[in-house]
Amino acid sequence: MATKHQEDGLLEAQRAKLQPPKMYKVMLLNDDFTPMEFVITVLQRFFSLDTEQATRIMLKVHNEGRGVCGVFPRDIAATKVEQVSAFARQHQHPLACVMEEN
């Protein structure tokens, strides 16, 4: 049977192995064709932003060429990128959504 000291050491070793997952920024990239209203819709629908937040990010995309929609673990970020890309294609807009390590 393990002593209390040995159990504490084991728990410490397990905690040391667990690191928070790497986080990824999901970003929209500017283009000359996607309407601003569509970008706002995407931000509200896929990133749960209110109109003010969505408008602020849309303007950042428009003025600076890219805007961060959110920061997520890899799997969630990849899913968001695919959802936004599919939605844009479905509506025949060239809106690009990408992710990069934070």
N, C-alpha and C positions, 0 to 999 in steps of 0.2 A: 504494500500500500504506500502511495506517495505521501510524503510529508507536506504540511502546509507550505513550507518554503519551496519545495519542488513544484507544487502546483502553481504558486505565484510566478516562479521562473518560467514555467511553460506558458502561462497566460501572457506574460510579457513578451515572450518570443513570438507568439501568435499575433499579438498586437503590432509588433514591429514589422511583421510581414505584410500586414494589411495597410495599404496606402490608398489614399483617395484616388478615384479613377482620373485619368487625364481628361481635361475638359477641352471642348472644341467650340470655337466661335462659328455661328452660322451667319453668313452674310449674303446680302443681295448686291448684285453688281448693276451699275447703270447701263442703259442702252438708249438709243434714240427713238424707240418705237413703242415700248410698253407704257400705257397711260398711267399717270400718277394715281388715279383712282383705283386702278387694278392693284398697284403695289400696296396701297392702303388696305384693300380687301385682303390681300395675302397676309399682311402683317396681323390683321385682326383675326383672321380665320385660323392660321397655323401657329401664331405665337401669342394669342390671347391678349393682344394689346388694345388699349382703348384708342379712340379716334385721335386724341392729342399725341399719345406716344407714337402711334403709327404714322401720323403726319410728320412728326419730328424726324423719325428714321427715314421716311420716304424722301424728305428734303435733303437729308444727309447723303443718301444714295444719289440723288439728282445733282447736288452741288459738289460732292467730293468723289463721286464715282463708286462708292461702296458704303454700306452701312451694316452695322452688327444688329441682328435681330434677337440674338440670345446666345447664351453659353450653356452647353449641355455635355453630358457624357457622350462618348463616341457613337454608340448605337442610336441614341436618341437624335443626335445631330445628323447622322446619316439618313435616318428616317425622315426628318424634317426637310432635308435637301431633296430627297426623292419625292416627297409629297408636293412640295412647292414646284419642283421642275415638272412633274406630271400635270399639275393644275395649270401651269403656264402654257404647256404644250396643248392641253385640252382646249384652252381659250385662244390658241394661236398667237401667243406672245413670246418673244425671245428672252424673257426675264431669266437671268442666270442666278442660281443660288449655289453657294459653295460653302465649304467648311475648312477651317484650318485650326491647328492646335493652338490653344490659348497660351 
